[in-house]
Amino acid sequence: MPTYALFSDPPLGRVGMTEKEALEKGHKILKAVRPMSKIGRAKEMGETLGFAKMIVDAETDLLLGVSILGVGGDEIINMFAAIMFSKIPCKNYRRVVLVHPTVSELMPWILDGLEPV
């Protein structure tokens, strides 16, 4: 499971498959995207460029890939690498309450926007 960060401005963190890779491998997927401009802490910091995107296997409820382009993306991606390695279903991750106010605290809420691809 490839995990990496690009220390750009804003930073990019990625783990797992892209949407294209997941579809090419025959996965039935759900996708959720949330712009950084909708994340309170990012707005408070004046760092609203970018987005967070999650790709979920529709049959297993497991994350297949996550991309975070935006403030903290290079750090937050580590949380998703651990979730994916541990095979934690999204329904369980969605119930997690994280520290407020942080950019990462709203990552579980992105799953509310899952839509079929």
PEUR-V478651 format. One record per run of one state. SS is the DSSP state (2 for helix, 1 for strand, 0 for the rest). FROM is the first residue (numbers start at 1). TO is the last residue. If there is no record, write none. Layout:
SS/FROM/TO ; SS/FROM/TO
This chain:
0/1/2 ; 1/3/6 ; 0/7/11 ; 1/12/16 ; 0/17/18 ; 2/19/24 ; 0/25/28 ; 1/29/35 ; 2/36/38 ; 0/39/39 ; 2/40/45 ; 0/46/50 ; 1/51/57 ; 0/58/62 ; 1/63/69 ; 0/70/72 ; 2/73/86 ; 0/87/89 ; 2/90/93 ; 0/94/103 ; 2/104/113 ; 0/114/114 ; 1/115/116 ; 0/117/117
